[in-house]
Amino acid sequence: MDMVQVTIDGLTVEVPNGSTILTAAEQAGVKIPTLCHHPDQKIKAICRICVVEVEGSRVMQPACAYPVAEGMVINTKTAAVRQTRNTVLELILAHHPQDCLNCERNLNCELQVLAQEAGLREVTLPKTVRGLPIDESSQAVARDPDKCVNCRRCVEVCNDVQGVGVLSSAYRGYETLVTTGFNRSLSEVSCVLCGQCIQACPVGALREVDHTQQVWDALSDPDIHVVVQTAPAVRVALGEDLGFPVGSRVTKKMTAALRRLGFDRVFDTDFTADLTIMEEGTELLTRLKTGGKLPMITSCSPGWIKYMEHYYPDMLDHLSSCKSPQQMFGTLAKTYYPEKVGIDPSKVFVVSVMPCTAKKFEANRPEMNASGYQDVDVVLTTRELAQMIKQAGLNLAALPDEEYDEPLGMSTGAGVIFGATGGVMEAALRTVYELVTGEEMPSLDFKPVRGLEGIKVASVELMIPEAAADGKVAENLTVNVAVAHSLGQAKQLLKRVQDGESIHFIEIMCCPGGCIGGGGQPRPTINEKRQARIDGIYDEDLQMELRKSHENPAVQKLYQEFLECPLSEKSHHLLHTHYTKRSVY
């Protein structure tokens, strides 16, 4: 690799040829402020916060985009550089509402941090806030255009990563605006409500629709029995907003905190993740044996489901009919659970804590009421739970370790790994392989479907005796499986299916990295943090006593006492669903 020497603020460093000034400065231990720059995105050089002086250049250059060259001399903190950056900051702030105390990004806002680090205490330029309306029309994602700093980070993730493309930059100059087509509300376009735009946004222009007050109200009502379920990805991310290192597993501390918030029962979505494997695995085997529609595609990710409904309505019969673990739990919490403990189901209020903003939309789908009630009443994101814990004055680190309540709190490692891309596939294979062959998989750690690679394909050998005719021994069946995360990668995988590639079972997660990278997780979520959370997920799996869904005794008991068997008439009524063809416009 060709290396070049450059001098930054008097310090000479050697960096690969073609590196940007920003990269070289990081190696030299010099911090250059940025706003439009994102470590997982393309170079934009829009905001000009990162300008520096390059000796020999007539004008200042953006450090995020300008390549280094041998012998280059760069100055990052001269009076002229500091004044230019402050002027750029003032221009942005003059166009930005000055209501930090009312903003949910207060103390976690990149623009606020820039102003604080620059020592900018007063904006002397005339205020030019436009007074644009806030869009809270969707059930999950809200937009405040006045707070937008036109960094285009949300545009890139919506278009290039997710391939949905409902956000774009419109108009010019002072009128420039990141908006939807024809400035429609999010409820009027094919937004899948994944919340990746929220993760990309450096300020408070995009956020989840806040439902914390509804939960506080329920917890304050003595006539309501409030239960909570927590998704697997929450346990490895919640700590980030509460002072723990990235990727820390805070499962038992979180359980203790939820009890102190006032929840009557604290349950684990991993329980119904195990249940999902029983239903979905049986459905897959049934399709393989009977010539059903293949490939079968997992249905756990509500953003992915909405994407299919908008963009691939003719392929909806490829989706598993299983509800997501969240919705399976909601149904059981208002049928099996109240029947078992003697509670009026109309008094049960179900709260979900999810890494996902689209789960808010999913909980309000009209078909999610097989229990006779709305299955899940309120969905909180990981960030919203962290806020409630702060509001209650709880010190998570000081709380004792506590277990989930039974019966809906018992789970296996297979349920835990649902939180990472490839986890649903791996959990399904652990069970399907053993149920079909009568033997445990050679290794429960099916690594070909792990990792942050966009599309992963693997094959598994299965023998299905029932497939034999006339008493002949069945031959081994090669089951081809594929995993994709992010909708842009999902689109590529579906193209391969449409072109005739032989795949039997597909897992698709809407968000990069799977649920650990969900739109409701602590910000910022970048690839480095995604990997740390994934590592935490697999660490917890390794420490579980049970690591296969079909070995969960609480799930076995559920079938014995209530559901009879996977795909029974009762389980089909309660645990399965249908989908809706939607227009792109």
Helices and strands as residue ranges (DSSP letters): E 3-8, E 11-16, H 21-27, E 51-54, E 61-62, E 73-75, H 79-94, G 100-102, H 110-118, E 141-143, G 145-147, H 153-156, I 157-161, E 168-170, G 173-175, E 177-179, G 181-183, G 186-188, H 196-200, E 206-208, H 212-219, E 225-230, G 232-236, G 238-242, H 251-261, E 265-268, H 269-290, E 296-297, H 302-311, G 313-318, H 325-333, H 336-341, G 345-347, E 348-354, H 358-363, E 378-381, H 382-391, G 396-398, H 413-416, G 417-419, H 423-437, G 447-449, E 455-463, G 465-467, E 476-485, H 487-498, E 505-509, G 514-517, H 527-543, G 549-551, H 553-558, I 559-563, H 569-575
